[in-house]
Amino acid sequence: MSTSVRIAAKAKLNLALAVEEKRADGYHDLRSVFVTIDLADDVRVATHTRLEVRNTMDVGPDDLAARAVRSLARATSREPNAFVRIRKRIPLAAGLGGGSSDAGAVLRALAQLWKSDADLVRIAAEVGSDVPFFASGAAVALVTGRGEHVRALPAPRDQIYAVVTRPTLRLATRDVFAAFEDADREAAKHVDALVAAFEKGVVTPEFIRVHSSNDLLPGATRRCDAIASWQAAASARGIPLFLTGSGPTLFTIADDRADALRMARILKRAGIRAHAHAIGISRL
Ligand code: C5P
């Protein structure tokens, strides 16, 4: 019997993100198209006599991986005992969902170890807003509510590549939502257009570039001047940069792999660290 499960916990991009109404619990409902990218943390979960989480980066006291263990244990009436080891590659507080992806991977790995058929997406919603998407294992999805509703969408037939920047700054989600204004809303129609195109299997890089839109961009820019500077520098070189999540990571969509490598080089020369990544690859 295997006593350890290892999962590549992928990062995500929000191809489009619409902020809807503010809810009674203080959170905003969202409507967003999520895709995974091939930048991943390495998560290993093993049976253990107590709860121990080791992480190569200091993720602070609000550890989503530990919360994931406790939530699944509670839901399945077990002791929250597990050994979790996380090798971080996804930057923290970047808009790439790294902590949430680790938590989703912990839920999936632990469900295998414990031979549990618990509803991981439902349990994930207790752990954090972005965790249900990662717990679902979908590579592309429409995510709604606070993140608890995940509708998997067909992955594009042809591999699509993104170029993802690597800012060294961090931006707190809370601060970006606090800077959000009602007049910032414009992404809803773009989310709907992308969902329809993914469903019909007619998504192209150009289509994604036209519809990449994020209602949190104005708020993120109010909190972080550098975002506007990066966008201006890239735009002057013919590269549109879009925001993922609450930022500050920006990305663009390439025509193909060679185009992704070319744009990453141009951005690096302009002083913006960036890497090419494949998007929307199904769970391994
Ligand atoms: O998800 P997390 O707890 O990190 O979010 C931090 C803060 O960001 C929340 O307390 C809330 O103020 C805001 N937020 C929001 N709507 C969301 C997600 C976060 O208003 N869907």
Residues whose N, C-alpha, C, O or C-beta is under 5 A from the ligand:
A	BS01	C5P	G26 Y27 H28 S129 R146 T173 R174 F177
